Amino acid sequence: MKLKAVFALSTVLALCATCCADPLPLLPTSAPTLTPSPTPEPKVLTVCMRDEPDTLYLYGTDSVAARHVWQAIYDGPVDNRSYTYQPVILAGLPDLADGAGSADPRAVVETAAVGVGERVLAANGQVISLSPGVAVEDADGQRVTFDGTLVQMRRMVVTFTLQSGLAWSDGAPLTADDSVFSFELAADPATPTDKHVVERTAEYRAVDAQTVVWSGIPGYLDHFYYLNFWHPLPRHTWGHLSAAELLNADISTRQPLGWGPFEIHEWVPGDHITVVRNPGYFRAPGGLPRLDEVVYRFISDPIVLAQELVAGRCDVVTHDAASGVRAALPDLPPEVQELPIYGDKWELLAFGISPNREYDRPDFFEDVRVRQGIARCIDRQALVEQVVGTSGRVLDSYVPPEHPFYAGERVATWAHDPVAGQALLASAGWYDDDGDGVCEAHGVPGVIDGTPFQVAYRTTDDPLRMQTAQAVQTYLAECGVQISVDIAAPDAFFAPGPEGPLFGRRFDLAQFSWRVISDPLCDLFLSSQIPDADRWDRPNVTGFLDDEYDTACLAALQALPGGGEYEASQAEAQRVFSERLPALPLFQRPKVTFVRTTVIGLAPNSTQVSELWNVEQFDLRP
């Protein structure tokens, strides 16, 4: 082995010597060719909606179209998913359960000595300057009459802390003062916002760059105290404009700054809005957003929308445009999915139990047996399948079964049973004695014998509601109740009282919807919430008066969330409601989104107005 190695080495050296002595001419060589790395195509999601936003100013609109775009330029500040709230840009949500006993309380109910001239919430629910003779609730929860000497009252103080490292899309830091600026705008008379919480706010101040404190006026114990954080708006770029000017300024209506995953790039009126990745997004270190751009196209024609979806020029069609698209696409192609969820509104049939005195008609619905009988006569399951389809569902309470405060087995149900329904009507004095197919009054208190059971059914010109009214008309005719359907435009139907049929309590039966929210709205049917000359915007349009219901609901409202008494009282209020039926729950409407199978991450949620709530997590398959 060694000899072979030496021979091989000597041979190589000899050859090298020969080459060095008489070198061969070098052949020309070409430079190496470098293959450039391919530039990845930008990920662009196209969202198609029915409507174009009229403005993107937070306090200038409440349109669904604007809300779709807000999901891209803002993130939070708080999300509402599945009837619970989650902080997004806040370090956490304040909780009374962590109150005065904790080392660093975020929400407390404290006692304050209140005197003449201080703004308080009176016992009648009005915000007033305290003066002798005014009834208030003292620190022990007792109703007392102020006599001019200091009175101890309860008030709430809630602290909110922003996450660190938040910035506007122009790079400026987002601070607690931006939330205070937003509160100032919301409180300004020129800003068309609901002033309910603003009027009940004693102080809203920034303690430091990340901390803001909300203090309620004495007597006001807010169930939604953990939401009294005002959505930040950029004082550093908008502060030189008045609240009135911001309603029309381009920097607030067309190019608003945000802190979310995207920022406004362009708005072509009548065509589209494009948003592009925000490099300063606070969740960018985690790889978000996954898309580079989102284009919001405005297409009002449902047939064109359907065509664009099938052609791949729409990746998502939002729920507000979906009904027309479904009609145009009875058979979906395999590359398109339909994502139905239960909506955040419940449709109901309200009984005019205690109408306005000027609305003169027989007392049809005071007897609970009449309301229960009508509930038995309507086949709500068949109704929902007929007018909504399999994506809708029947409800028995004013909260859905998955709600954390749903009363479960305590909720009374009224299955379709027309024989039982007619028996209930007859026991209340309403039955057909002359064979004409319509029930008449027989010994009904306050009603002339022989009065036929003929009532008006009022609702809006929404196609689904008109279809529902026709179905109910048929069901009730089978039980001897004759109804005439009265259709009105929404503006007329929901007009304030006393002229408006709904809030003016000028109806027999009325169909409309309420929104389901995280805290059940038992106060929708409190006797103190009946609209009248004092306030025509109160929600108890049925005129329902029930001491047992009032007791349960008021106990829930006074208990505040987080305790066993609160949950038990909410359940009791639902029990009474489902038995006494001031309104018959009909169904939850579905919300349907169409999406191409190439889209990843779309997760519609019942309590999110826009299905684009997590757009920062969307992605596209290659």
C-alpha positions as MATLAB code, in Angstrom:
seq = 'MKLKAVFALSTVLALCATCCADPLPLLPTSAPTLTPSPTPEPKVLTVCMRDEPDTLYLYGTDSVAARHVWQAIYDGPVDNRSYTYQPVILAGLPDLADGAGSADPRAVVETAAVGVGERVLAANGQVISLSPGVAVEDADGQRVTFDGTLVQMRRMVVTFTLQSGLAWSDGAPLTADDSVFSFELAADPATPTDKHVVERTAEYRAVDAQTVVWSGIPGYLDHFYYLNFWHPLPRHTWGHLSAAELLNADISTRQPLGWGPFEIHEWVPGDHITVVRNPGYFRAPGGLPRLDEVVYRFISDPIVLAQELVAGRCDVVTHDAASGVRAALPDLPPEVQELPIYGDKWELLAFGISPNREYDRPDFFEDVRVRQGIARCIDRQALVEQVVGTSGRVLDSYVPPEHPFYAGERVATWAHDPVAGQALLASAGWYDDDGDGVCEAHGVPGVIDGTPFQVAYRTTDDPLRMQTAQAVQTYLAECGVQISVDIAAPDAFFAPGPEGPLFGRRFDLAQFSWRVISDPLCDLFLSSQIPDADRWDRPNVTGFLDDEYDTACLAALQALPGGGEYEASQAEAQRVFSERLPALPLFQRPKVTFVRTTVIGLAPNSTQVSELWNVEQFDLRP';
ca = [
       0.000    0.000    0.000;
       2.816    2.389    0.799;
       4.632    1.693   -2.551;
       1.426    2.308   -4.492;
       0.901    5.544   -2.661;
       4.465    6.755   -3.321;
       4.219    5.854   -7.007;
       0.961    7.672   -7.356;
       2.346   10.760   -5.626;
       5.542   10.768   -7.792;
       3.515   10.455  -10.943;
       1.347   13.405   -9.953;
       4.458   15.490   -9.169;
       5.995   14.652  -12.556;
       2.878   15.620  -14.400;
       2.670   18.859  -12.453;
       6.322   19.650  -13.281;
       5.666   19.112  -16.966;
       2.619   21.387  -16.808;
       4.617   24.103  -15.086;
       7.473   23.864  -17.589;
       5.230   24.197  -20.657;
       1.805   25.504  -19.605;
      -1.145   24.904  -21.855;
      -3.141   27.914  -23.014;
      -6.179   28.655  -20.756;
      -9.623   28.427  -22.325;
     -11.978   31.333  -21.701;
     -14.682   30.660  -19.067;
     -18.094   32.305  -18.670;
     -19.222   33.895  -15.414;
     -21.475   31.661  -13.268;
     -25.207   32.227  -13.793;
     -27.093   33.109  -10.587;
     -30.727   32.058  -10.414;
     -32.662   34.730   -8.499;
     -34.996   33.553   -5.789;
     -38.613   33.946   -6.944;
     -40.420   36.866   -5.322;
     -43.451   35.454   -3.519;
     -46.769   36.672   -4.805;
     -48.513   38.926   -2.271;
     -51.396   37.278   -0.481;
     -54.483   39.278   -1.358;
     -57.925   38.431    0.006;
     -60.967   39.843   -1.781;
     -64.048   40.432    0.357;
     -67.259   41.210   -1.500;
     -70.005   43.102    0.293;
     -73.347   44.472   -0.735;
     -72.893   48.026    0.529;
     -70.190   50.657    0.487;
     -69.539   52.390    3.831;
     -70.799   55.950    3.928;
     -67.950   56.791    6.314;
     -65.313   55.009    8.386;
     -65.490   57.477   11.281;
     -66.231   55.500   14.419;
     -68.817   58.005   15.651;
     -70.263   58.745   12.222;
     -71.881   55.417   11.374;
     -72.986   52.073   12.728;
     -73.272   50.340    9.358;
     -72.318   46.702    8.907;
     -70.234   47.709    5.870;
     -68.071   49.981    8.012;
     -67.756   47.305   10.678;
     -66.312   44.885    8.133;
     -63.513   47.353    7.365;
     -62.978   48.291   11.023;
     -61.918   44.699   11.706;
     -58.834   45.358    9.576;
     -57.768   48.768   10.874;
     -58.644   48.200   14.537;
     -58.186   45.135   16.720;
     -60.596   45.171   19.632;
     -60.257   46.920   22.010;
     -62.546   44.154   23.332;
     -63.992   41.188   21.429;
     -67.400   39.671   22.116;
     -67.415   35.985   21.238;
     -70.018   33.401   22.198;
     -71.690   35.800   24.645;
     -68.494   36.508   26.578;
     -66.000   39.363   26.302;
     -62.253   39.015   25.779;
     -59.684   41.829   26.066;
     -57.559   42.535   22.991;
     -55.463   45.642   23.634;
     -56.217   45.687   27.360;
     -54.102   43.777   29.847;
     -57.321   42.261   31.198;
     -60.966   43.024   31.872;
     -61.797   44.520   35.282;
     -63.767   42.203   37.541;
     -65.671   43.077   40.704;
     -64.726   39.630   41.989;
     -61.161   40.972   42.285;
     -62.409   44.046   44.136;
     -61.365   45.733   47.336;
     -59.903   42.558   48.794;
     -57.252   42.235   46.108;
     -53.812   43.825   46.170;
     -54.525   45.829   43.024;
     -58.312   46.203   42.579;
     -59.483   46.894   39.038;
     -63.181   47.380   39.809;
     -64.769   48.379   43.084;
     -68.073   49.621   44.439;
     -67.286   52.270   47.013;
     -69.314   54.513   49.304;
     -69.305   58.288   48.888;
     -70.900   61.099   50.881;
     -73.078   63.066   48.462;
     -74.498   66.523   48.956;
     -76.622   69.214   47.323;
     -75.858   69.916   43.670;
     -73.914   66.737   42.938;
     -74.931   64.722   39.894;
     -76.494   61.388   40.909;
     -78.755   58.675   39.582;
     -82.096   59.136   41.290;
     -84.284   56.234   42.353;
     -86.486   56.806   39.291;
     -83.506   56.167   36.985;
     -82.999   59.796   35.990;
     -79.671   61.652   36.156;
     -80.203   64.813   38.192;
     -78.466   67.349   40.435;
     -79.246   66.288   43.975;
     -81.663   68.535   45.853;
     -83.946   68.122   48.884;
     -86.979   65.943   48.183;
     -85.265   63.735   45.594;
     -85.498   59.976   46.203;
     -82.202   58.090   45.901;
     -80.831   54.684   46.825;
     -78.437   54.851   49.765;
     -75.332   52.769   50.416;
     -77.456   50.003   51.963;
     -79.637   49.769   48.872;
     -82.581   51.436   50.591;
     -84.734   54.090   48.968;
     -84.458   57.336   50.934;
     -85.548   60.920   50.389;
     -82.687   63.414   50.419;
     -83.215   66.036   53.122;
     -80.250   68.300   52.434;
     -77.730   66.565   54.692;
     -74.980   64.361   53.259;
     -76.198   60.940   52.166;
     -74.033   57.870   51.699;
     -74.405   56.388   48.205;
     -72.644   53.699   46.198;
     -70.606   54.394   43.086;
     -68.349   52.328   40.830;
     -64.681   52.976   40.053;
     -63.136   50.878   37.294;
     -59.500   50.841   36.138;
     -58.393   49.808   32.633;
     -54.778   49.105   31.681;
     -53.513   49.052   28.106;
     -50.969   46.529   26.911;
     -47.503   47.952   26.379;
     -46.030   48.578   22.949;
     -49.216   49.677   21.196;
     -48.839   52.134   18.336;
     -50.931   53.858   15.705;
     -50.241   52.868   12.117;
     -48.240   56.102   11.626;
     -45.837   54.957   14.368;
     -47.047   57.262   17.158;
     -47.632   55.538   20.513;
     -51.212   54.670   21.433;
     -51.885   55.868   24.991;
     -54.635   56.084   27.586;
     -55.091   59.733   26.612;
     -56.334   58.559   23.194;
     -59.168   56.788   24.989;
     -59.909   59.969   26.983;
     -59.966   61.900   23.690;
     -62.498   59.400   22.354;
     -64.654   59.875   25.455;
     -64.542   63.650   24.973;
     -65.747   63.246   21.396;
     -68.491   60.806   22.405;
     -69.685   63.254   25.067;
     -69.738   66.234   22.691;
     -73.309   67.282   21.755;
     -72.262   67.455   18.089;
     -71.403   63.724   18.061;
     -74.458   61.579   17.232;
     -73.843   58.858   19.827;
     -75.901   57.354   22.621;
     -75.147   59.434   25.719;
     -76.542   56.944   28.264;
     -73.209   55.917   29.838;
     -71.624   59.330   29.189;
     -74.346   61.004   31.251;
     -73.735   58.521   34.066;
     -69.976   59.053   34.055;
     -68.603   61.263   36.824;
     -65.027   61.202   35.515;
     -62.930   59.518   32.844;
     -59.245   60.289   33.207;
     -55.831   58.972   32.185;
     -53.669   58.187   35.204;
     -50.592   57.514   33.081;
     -49.772   56.471   29.524;
     -51.323   53.026   29.956;
     -53.994   53.484   32.613;
     -57.420   55.099   32.493;
     -60.002   55.211   35.285;
     -63.770   55.411   34.862;
     -65.878   56.643   37.779;
     -69.649   56.410   37.693;
     -71.978   58.922   39.285;
     -73.327   57.948   42.730;
     -76.230   55.542   42.465;
     -75.226   54.126   39.071;
     -74.192   50.473   39.248;
     -73.479   49.425   35.677;
     -73.752   45.750   34.712;
     -71.406   46.442   31.822;
     -68.817   48.307   33.892;
     -66.025   46.222   32.337;
     -66.863   47.719   28.922;
     -66.647   51.373   29.952;
     -63.395   51.826   28.098;
     -63.720   54.156   25.151;
     -62.310   52.960   21.819;
     -59.074   54.996   21.356;
     -58.952   57.675   18.667;
     -55.739   59.515   17.666;
     -55.567   62.847   19.471;
     -52.166   63.593   17.901;
     -53.671   63.844   14.395;
     -57.328   64.675   15.094;
     -57.055   66.861   18.162;
     -57.033   70.119   16.194;
     -60.505   69.386   14.797;
     -63.811   69.803   16.598;
     -66.292   66.970   17.063;
     -68.498   68.518   14.378;
     -65.598   68.810   11.925;
     -64.566   65.195   12.430;
     -67.939   64.042   11.118;
     -66.865   65.133    7.623;
     -63.055   65.399    7.650;
     -61.171   63.077    5.282;
     -58.662   62.046    7.968;
     -61.484   60.604   10.080;
     -64.006   59.478    7.458;
     -61.805   58.257    4.590;
     -58.327   57.606    6.005;
     -58.736   56.890    9.732;
     -55.646   55.796   11.620;
     -55.813   52.498   13.444;
     -53.604   50.132   15.395;
     -54.844   46.928   13.765;
     -53.276   44.459   11.338;
     -53.897   46.632    8.274;
     -54.034   50.291    7.279;
     -56.065   52.087    4.636;
     -54.230   52.206    1.287;
     -56.917   53.495   -1.073;
     -60.638   54.066   -1.365;
     -62.068   54.165   -4.872;
     -65.656   55.385   -4.420;
     -68.248   53.029   -5.821;
     -65.718   50.257   -6.350;
     -63.449   49.161   -3.501;
     -61.352   49.875   -0.414;
     -57.879   48.351   -0.145;
     -56.034   47.859    3.125;
     -52.399   46.784    3.355;
     -50.283   45.206    6.069;
     -49.477   47.479    9.019;
     -45.777   46.896    9.859;
     -46.277   48.354   13.340;
     -49.066   45.963   14.326;
     -48.485   44.865   17.913;
     -48.989   41.191   17.033;
     -46.552   41.274   14.090;
     -43.829   39.430   16.091;
     -46.188   36.450   16.121;
     -46.431   36.436   12.320;
     -49.701   38.339   12.016;
     -51.333   39.298    9.803;
     -50.802   36.408    7.419;
     -52.224   38.318    4.446;
     -50.563   41.228    2.672;
     -53.710   42.982    1.466;
     -57.466   42.842    1.791;
     -59.665   44.335   -0.916;
     -63.277   45.166   -0.033;
     -65.381   45.254   -3.194;
     -68.865   46.786   -3.285;
     -71.324   44.804   -5.415;
     -75.001   45.494   -4.824;
     -76.381   43.112   -7.475;
     -76.690   39.612   -5.929;
     -76.477   37.917   -9.331;
     -73.196   39.673  -10.092;
     -71.970   38.788   -6.605;
     -72.728   35.119   -7.223;
     -70.947   35.215  -10.578;
     -67.861   36.863   -9.084;
     -67.763   34.323   -6.259;
     -67.908   31.353   -8.634;
     -65.305   32.973  -10.925;
     -62.885   33.343   -8.000;
     -62.911   37.135   -7.986;
     -64.530   37.099   -4.531;
     -62.951   35.012   -1.783;
     -65.590   35.898    0.815;
     -69.155   37.170    0.479;
     -70.292   38.701    3.775;
     -73.501   37.707    5.530;
     -75.312   40.961    4.734;
     -75.159   40.040    1.023;
     -75.652   36.293    1.392;
     -79.418   35.926    0.971;
     -79.402   37.214   -2.580;
     -76.387   35.093   -3.459;
     -78.049   31.920   -2.157;
     -81.059   32.568   -4.352;
     -78.771   32.975   -7.353;
     -76.792   29.808   -6.514;
     -79.253   27.045   -5.621;
     -76.440   24.532   -6.188;
     -73.065   25.584   -4.813;
     -69.961   24.601   -6.772;
     -67.474   22.448   -4.813;
     -64.991   25.312   -4.451;
     -67.540   27.412   -2.515;
     -68.671   26.772    1.057;
     -71.697   28.079    2.921;
     -71.000   28.836    6.599;
     -74.257   29.354    8.549;
     -74.362   30.375   12.204;
     -77.140   31.555   14.484;
     -77.444   35.311   14.370;
     -77.309   37.693   17.318;
     -81.012   38.628   17.097;
     -84.128   36.794   18.182;
     -87.374   37.294   16.319;
     -90.437   37.611   18.510;
     -94.181   38.059   18.360;
     -95.144   40.690   20.944;
     -98.612   40.757   22.499;
    -100.251   44.141   23.015;
    -101.175   43.412   26.617;
    -101.622   46.981   27.881;
    -102.010   49.242   24.851;
    -101.993   53.004   24.782;
    -105.281   54.402   26.123;
    -105.841   56.139   22.823;
    -105.626   52.789   21.024;
    -109.184   51.667   21.683;
    -109.772   47.959   21.214;
    -110.982   44.989   23.289;
    -108.655   43.536   25.906;
    -107.621   40.423   23.999;
    -104.325   39.533   25.686;
    -104.497   40.393   29.393;
    -105.375   36.777   30.275;
    -102.222   34.661   30.146;
    -104.236   31.694   28.873;
    -104.900   33.564   25.644;
    -101.192   34.130   25.082;
    -100.399   30.520   25.926;
    -103.161   29.300   23.625;
    -101.810   31.304   20.703;
     -98.351   29.883   21.414;
     -99.816   26.364   21.165;
    -101.582   27.164   17.917;
     -98.442   28.244   16.030;
     -96.192   25.487   14.716;
     -92.949   27.359   15.254;
     -90.724   24.479   14.136;
     -92.508   24.184   10.791;
     -92.521   27.978   10.570;
     -88.783   28.331   10.983;
     -88.118   25.590    8.458;
     -90.461   27.269    6.001;
     -89.189   30.850    6.225;
     -85.579   30.402    7.389;
     -84.593   26.840    6.556;
     -82.599   24.331    8.555;
     -80.078   26.986    9.647;
     -82.659   28.714   11.867;
     -83.960   27.482   15.211;
     -86.887   27.950   17.553;
     -86.275   29.741   20.867;
     -88.216   29.520   24.134;
     -86.507   32.329   26.048;
     -84.953   35.696   25.289;
     -81.515   34.058   25.480;
     -80.347   31.063   23.418;
     -79.478   27.680   24.970;
     -75.697   28.166   24.672;
     -75.821   31.431   26.615;
     -74.016   31.130   29.980;
     -77.131   32.392   31.814;
     -79.705   30.236   30.036;
     -82.180   28.860   32.584;
     -82.294   25.330   31.107;
     -85.128   23.108   32.299;
     -86.753   26.001   34.143;
     -87.774   27.488   30.796;
     -91.346   26.545   29.805;
     -91.821   25.288   26.247;
     -94.944   25.497   24.107;
     -94.983   22.729   21.516;
     -97.459   22.902   18.646;
    -100.793   21.487   19.820;
    -103.791   23.302   18.290;
    -106.284   21.249   20.301;
    -104.601   22.295   23.543;
    -104.392   25.837   22.189;
    -108.114   26.004   21.501;
    -108.811   24.578   24.965;
    -106.732   27.345   26.573;
    -108.562   29.985   24.540;
    -111.915   28.481   25.495;
    -111.006   28.428   29.186;
    -110.377   32.173   28.904;
    -113.801   32.683   27.294;
    -112.864   32.635   23.600;
    -114.521   29.955   21.466;
    -116.549   29.667   18.272;
    -120.190   29.277   19.228;
    -121.828   30.280   15.943;
    -119.761   28.075   13.650;
    -118.299   30.843   11.517;
    -114.724   29.736   12.244;
    -113.909   32.748   14.450;
    -113.857   32.689   18.264;
    -116.151   35.097   20.105;
    -115.987   36.460   23.633;
    -118.069   34.674   26.261;
    -117.849   36.190   29.708;
    -114.446   37.757   29.084;
    -113.907   40.562   31.646;
    -114.185   43.984   30.014;
    -115.170   42.587   26.608;
    -118.701   42.612   25.174;
    -120.050   39.108   24.640;
    -119.994   38.088   21.006;
    -116.950   40.242   20.158;
    -115.039   38.308   17.486;
    -111.361   37.556   18.032;
    -110.111   39.701   15.159;
    -106.760   41.445   15.571;
    -104.124   43.220   13.498;
    -100.626   41.801   13.017;
     -98.099   44.601   12.514;
     -94.581   44.156   11.194;
     -92.065   45.610    8.732;
     -91.740   45.066    4.993;
     -88.833   42.674    5.474;
     -89.604   39.694    3.173;
     -88.920   37.143    5.911;
     -91.298   38.910    8.293;
     -94.032   39.165    5.688;
     -93.683   35.449    5.009;
     -93.798   34.744    8.760;
     -96.946   36.861    9.141;
     -98.727   34.913    6.411;
     -97.821   31.599    8.049;
     -98.977   32.786   11.487;
    -102.195   34.022    9.895;
    -102.893   30.497    8.642;
    -102.034   28.792   11.949;
    -104.188   31.109   14.036;
    -107.145   30.846   11.645;
    -107.204   27.122   12.424;
    -107.687   28.044   16.097;
    -110.408   30.607   15.418;
    -108.237   33.721   15.704;
    -108.538   35.979   12.677;
    -105.681   38.360   11.934;
    -105.138   41.017    9.300;
    -101.534   41.739    8.353;
    -100.444   45.387    8.453;
     -97.066   46.006    6.795;
     -95.054   49.206    7.338;
     -91.638   50.536    6.400;
     -89.109   50.234    9.269;
     -88.945   54.000    9.829;
     -92.689   54.116   10.375;
     -92.910   50.882   12.367;
     -90.114   51.842   14.788;
     -91.062   55.530   14.978;
     -91.050   57.009   18.496;
     -94.252   57.134   20.479;
     -96.898   58.190   20.834;
     -97.464   58.065   17.061;
     -95.309   55.028   16.257;
     -97.295   51.761   16.393;
     -94.631   49.842   18.332;
     -93.236   52.320   20.869;
     -96.576   54.145   20.933;
     -98.166   50.835   22.072;
    -100.707   50.951   19.256;
    -100.787   47.317   18.161;
    -102.451   43.977   18.832;
     -99.653   41.687   17.655;
     -96.257   42.921   16.491;
     -93.302   41.042   15.031;
     -89.747   42.426   15.279;
     -86.420   41.444   16.808;
     -84.193   42.245   19.770;
     -80.479   41.644   19.878;
     -79.106   38.923   22.174;
     -76.180   40.222   24.208;
     -73.903   38.845   26.893;
     -75.966   40.140   29.805;
     -79.585   38.958   29.327;
     -81.934   41.859   28.905;
     -84.638   40.979   31.395;
     -85.354   44.716   31.650;
     -86.962   44.500   28.198;
     -90.140   43.442   30.015;
     -89.922   45.327   33.317;
     -93.029   47.316   34.212;
     -90.805   50.369   34.731;
     -89.725   50.076   31.070;
     -93.169   50.569   29.536;
     -92.958   53.454   27.042;
     -95.134   56.392   27.993;
     -95.211   60.188   27.972;
     -92.126   60.342   30.210;
     -90.015   58.291   27.788;
     -91.307   56.835   24.556;
     -88.108   54.890   23.837;
     -88.480   52.341   26.627;
     -88.419   48.709   25.439;
     -91.423   47.073   27.174;
     -93.750   47.807   24.266;
     -96.095   44.964   25.313;
     -97.141   46.786   28.478;
     -96.412   43.640   30.506;
     -97.086   44.144   34.237;
     -96.049   41.279   36.502;
     -94.841   41.634   40.086;
     -93.121   38.243   40.142;
     -91.183   39.054   36.989;
     -90.250   42.518   38.265;
     -88.977   41.055   41.533;
     -86.726   38.529   39.793;
     -85.394   40.936   37.179;
     -84.741   43.760   39.641;
     -82.915   41.335   41.937;
     -80.668   40.385   39.003;
     -80.057   44.003   38.063;
     -79.187   44.956   41.621;
     -76.975   41.935   42.283;
     -74.402   42.700   39.531;
     -72.667   39.891   37.610;
     -70.337   37.447   39.295;
     -72.468   36.117   42.129;
     -74.892   33.245   42.648;
     -77.782   35.600   43.373;
     -77.319   37.246   39.995;
     -77.475   33.968   38.058;
     -80.378   32.614   40.105;
     -82.398   35.792   39.582;
     -81.721   35.761   35.846;
     -82.956   32.174   35.671;
     -86.085   33.043   37.658;
     -86.880   35.970   35.354;
     -86.617   33.626   32.357;
     -88.925   31.118   34.009;
     -91.610   33.732   34.613;
     -91.198   35.159   31.117;
     -91.546   31.755   29.439;
     -94.706   30.981   31.448;
     -96.437   34.373   31.243;
     -95.361   35.067   27.634;
     -95.465   38.837   27.185;
     -93.951   37.894   23.828;
     -93.632   34.592   22.012;
     -90.034   33.879   20.926;
     -90.125   32.718   17.319;
     -86.637   31.960   16.078;
     -83.054   33.048   15.663;
     -82.243   34.163   12.172;
     -79.206   32.576   10.550;
     -76.191   34.540    9.386;
     -74.643   32.940    6.320;
     -71.200   33.645    4.883;
     -69.986   32.311    1.546;
     -66.298   31.523    1.263;
     -64.058   29.833   -1.246;
     -62.246   26.735   -0.012;
     -58.879   28.445   -0.527;
     -59.542   30.689    2.500;
     -58.178   29.570    5.867;
     -59.171   30.915    9.280;
     -62.651   32.345    8.688;
     -64.632   31.623   11.882;
     -68.019   33.406   12.030;
     -69.354   33.904   15.551;
     -72.910   34.626   16.662;
     -72.025   37.617   18.811;
     -69.580   39.227   16.394;
     -71.343   41.625   14.034;
     -68.759   40.975   11.323;
     -67.464   37.527   10.404;
     -64.129   39.216    9.628;
     -63.461   39.798   13.342;
     -60.208   37.759   13.208;
     -59.039   38.861    9.755;
     -55.452   39.044   11.006;
     -55.500   35.218   11.207;
     -56.856   34.625    7.699;
     -54.630   32.925    5.142;
     -54.880   31.571    1.604;
     -54.008   28.080    0.456;
     -51.495   27.977   -2.388;
];
